[in-house]
Amino acid sequence: MPKKVVQVAAIMALSLLGPLGLLAVGCGHESAATQQVRSAAAVDLDCDASMIEFVGDEAMVKRVSGCGRTLTYMSKCNPTAGGGQDCRWKPVRDDSNKLN
């Protein structure tokens, strides 16, 4: 096969696989919110972070399960100096959210 044809084929293959490669890398990345909830749940459920699964995942509410128990987290924001907000994920503390 002539050298020019091989180069064109290689460029075409890279142009097709490039976006797929980036997509595959992106799928393994967790958002900051997911990481925060996973870390908090590992402590609250006394369970390794790798065992935490998301069973409900909405913008402001995350329900997780791990080591045989479930827990719901909500994003809570408080105003900060300068007009900003400090937002953290907190477990819901009511009778509907027992560690079961």
Residue pairs with C-beta under 8 A, 6 or more apart in sequence:
30 38
33 62
33 75
33 89
34 54
34 57
34 62
36 88
36 89
37 54
37 62
37 64
37 73
37 89
38 49
38 52
38 64
39 49
40 73
40 89
40 91
41 47
41 49
41 52
41 64
41 66
41 71
41 73
42 48
42 49
42 52
42 66
44 71
44 91
44 99
45 52
45 64
45 66
45 67
45 69
45 71
45 99
46 67
47 66
47 67
47 69
48 66
48 67
51 66
51 67
52 64
52 65
52 66
53 64
53 65
53 66
54 62
54 63
54 64
55 63
55 64
55 65
55 70
56 62
56 63
56 72
57 63
60 74
60 75
61 72
61 73
61 74
61 75
62 72
62 73
62 89
63 70
63 71
63 72
63 73
64 70
64 71
64 72
64 73
69 99
69 100
70 99
70 100
71 91
71 92
71 97
71 99
72 91
72 92
72 97
73 89
73 90
73 91
73 92
74 89
74 90
74 92
75 87
75 88
75 89
75 90
76 87
76 88
76 89
76 90
77 85
77 86
77 87
77 88
78 85
78 86
78 87
79 85
79 86
80 86
91 97
